[in-house]
Amino acid sequence: MLTLTSEIRTPYHPIRAGAKLALLCAATVGLFMLDSLGAMLAANAAVAGLYLVPGRQFAKDGLRLLKPVWFFVALVLAWHLLTQDGRAGLIIALRLTAAVALANLVTMTTRFDDMVEVVLWLLSPLRRLGVRTAPIGFAIVLVVRFIPVLLAKARNLIEAWRARSPRRAGWQVALPIALVAVDDAEHVAEALRARGGFDAE
């Protein structure tokens, strides 16, 4: 989420994060209620139109972010072609593409801090039970920030393996990556304790 936020200012940025997430939920439910090929094509055309409103560059960025989805789309289509139900496969593929594109649109136009605020607001009823929700928001930020760092270190370990072995890296690097994650977590915990812990509300 830290890398998906777009620098291009759009009409969607001023909309509150909670409202966008609520609309996303409603739209996703609506996509699953559509069961015709024509309706799914119209839904995808509408999503494409939403991306084109801020301009061509924003639409191109959104299309680029859909690259990881194409593998699953191809898999769904291939399976349904094998089962001789290509129409159903096409509807599912279009539904998947539209749903992910809408989720990406929300992420691209919403600050991460605003997302966390929505999560804390949803957790606010727990405060009546004596649960401190501020540390949960802090933990979310730490996890999201930790993921790209861990991925970078995992890539370094895989590259080190390739430099020392002709075989492809597999399960052999799983334990070192896990140890790196634990070590980083301990360093973060020590840094927090050195600063007096987390005592915000």
Protein Blocks (a to p, Z undefined) as FASTA:
>chain_A
ZZmpcfbdcfklmpcfklmmmmmmmmmmmmmmpccfklmmmmmmmmmmmmmmnomklmmm
mmmmmmmmmmmmmmmmmmmmmnopaklmmmmmmmmmmmmmmmmmmmmmccfklmmmmmmm
mmmmmmmnopafklmmmmmmmmmmmmmmmmmmmmmmmmmmmmmocbdcdfklmmmmmmmm
mmmmmmmmmmmmmnopaabZZ
